[in-house]
Amino acid sequence: MSRTVTRLRDGWKFTRTDNPAHPNPDFDDSAWTSVRVPHDWAIAGPFDREHDRMTQARKQADVEAGVQEITGRTGGLPHVGVGWYRLRFNVPAEAAGKQFRLEVDGSMSNCTVYCNGTHVGGWPCGYTSFALDLTSVVQLGRENVLAVRLENLPESSRWYPGAGLYRNVRLVVLHPVHVAHWGTYLTTPTLTDKEGTVSLETTIRNAGPETAVTLRTAIHDRNGTMVCMEETTRSLSGVETIRQDFIVPDPQRWDPEAPNLYTAVSTVRVAGETVDRYETPFGFRSLDFDPDKGFFINGRSLKLKGVCMHHDLGPLGAAVNVAALRRQLHMLQDMGCNAIRTSHNPPTPELLDLCDRMGLLVIDEAFDEWALPKMTNGYNLLFQDWAEKDLRAMIKRDRNHPCLILWSIGNEIPEQNSPQGADVAQFLCDICKDEDPTRLTTAGFNQADGAIRNGLAAAVDVPGWNYKANCYVEFHTLFPDKPTYGSETESTYSSRGEYFFPANEEIGPFRVPHHVSSYDNEFPNWGYSPDVEFRAQDECPFSLGAFVWTGFDYLGEPTPFSEAWPSRSSYFGIIDLAGLPKDRYFLYQSTWSQTPVLHLLPHWTWPGREGETTPVHCYTNFSSAELFVNGVSQGRRRKSVKMVTGAYRLVWPGVRYQPGELKVVAYDRDGAVAAETVIRTAGEAAAVELLPDRQAMAADGDGMIFITAQIVDKDGNPCPRADHGLSVEIEGPGTLEGLCNGDPTSLESFKGSRMRAFNGKCVLYLGSVDGRPGDIRVTVSADGLRSGQISLESR
Ligand code: GAL
């Protein structure tokens, strides 16, 4: 019998009260709330400006000095404080002699775990995965009780951290002889078209007396065919590492264009009996970071077209859901994105599994803070005692993933300006090399002068530059032996479907109702528009590429309205919090991908603006296009490298608004019509239209369908400003897991069944029920409108 892995998903009890009696096995938790894990205790709200309210000294030169009150920085959600979870689980008497291990992928935060009343361990950092040995406390043939205490401190995060057991938890039952936790380390030292070599170190733990152990490792290709095999027998006690080497003929490369995965299948035998089986997916690929020529994968030059991503999933909060993660990654990939920076913490392990399978490259980032604080109760409180443990845990867990290209030891750490900066960086880089000498290290620097002066930038293999598009040449000259890239760029912000005039007006901090223009020309004083970064990358062939801040909107950090409640989530995303693309999505898609793009903005429903100047922008990868208002040509525009903006988008600045039809026609090189896009002035809102992203989902309790509810007029034209209150009704085996309209100022709960449309749209996150397949009918109604109704399937 090999190991059994049980996801501890259902049956948890939860409370926000704190009591030292909670771990007692006979404590009565019947009044606690029943929850499933992953669970985020704060995401249902209510939103409140008092939650984790902070003050800070004003820094900007352009506003009066004094104290600044920051309201929505961590999302305005009730994540601060204590939460307890309890779970009863049975262990059969036949499990006598087994080892019991609890695996936690992440728990926010300051986790303490008890089993049957005994303290068994914990982990303070909420983003780190860890395992606890329960063997000595588990009771056979009866009910056992797990109790978990978590506590989020105020002023500990710069964004919404989530709260609770927000990632997966598993119980693993093992034979005394087994592959240890994160017990394989696999590298591919040499790679040619003819053969790839594999070096595998497998750590075996024997919790019993010394015995002869046979480790058999078979390498399987993506079809499951065994391509080579090694067997090693050794007398073994305690914890020992066995090294095996393999030669794989005709290795199929892992590549963003064809993410071929192999699997090393380890089986452990004792006295002829198979006692454990463990799989390590991996890939063959070569990575080159050339200081003069940029990034290469498998010998092919590739610009990193990356985005930074925080970990929350909008209306699901931090609670991990694979379907929601997959949807995010697909949207990014369709945009032409090929890389993710997991700003500023280790991600959930499922993200890396998905990136392995989908062919996205990843920078795993460990820290946003070292010993010097950004936040009063931030990671600085833990750095001294935990940095090494957290960093080793991240690398041990993640180093076999082919998608991973760099280890980032930090983002904008305040040590950039302290004399110890270089020493701390060296300490962290040494840990990276110790755990994984095959990958290079990086960090993101915003204080370039400081990090260069104190040697911090020189301490990492690949210095990353945050918001320095105009300095890449300078850095390249300064560090001729090191690659150059934009670890964090742009920070352009926008609210989906909001446009302000004049179109080139810069945002003032007091704009009401706290929205940012979707002309994509507003950014904080450290940021710039996408066009500037595109230009820098085009002019710097030596640059590896860049990582936009951010792919999706996230909860918290509502810059530029950090002082302006009810703003409570970011405006930086290329895609909004609901998962709806903003205009900017098409600007990236037109620049990064081969997909033909011909996207117009703004919308064309402006009652009261008749005759007024309403600039029209077109995001396109066609080189020229002509714009028409009600059939009247507004002129032809051609992309021009001479202009920064005009090089990446076409602009008609002087168009006068008239209701009717706005049409753009793109021409090919021979002047023939290649494509056209039309938007029409919408009439009165008449109906709700439902657009699901798929027809069916898995009836496993994890499957999801994402349905966009859109308000349209009687002819089906989207009503771009509609804000009707929508009510959702679900019949059949489906659950409404979240509602989100993408409005960063909305204080309606994500977990209710009603929400207003924001600029004509709202997204329903429909979940499945485990073990209950069947048809689901979804109805969305609004006063005065024809309801939208669709039938979907859970199977
Ligand atoms: C950067 C920082 C990010 C985010 C961003 C907003 O300086 O690294 O975490 O705060 O600014 O523009």
Boltz pocket constraint, residues with backbone or C-beta under 6 A from the ligand:
constraints:
  - pocket:
      binder: B
      contacts: [[A, 411], [A, 412], [A, 446], [A, 466], [A, 488], [A, 491], [A, 524], [A, 527], [A, 549], [A, 557], [A, 559]]
      max_distance: 6.0
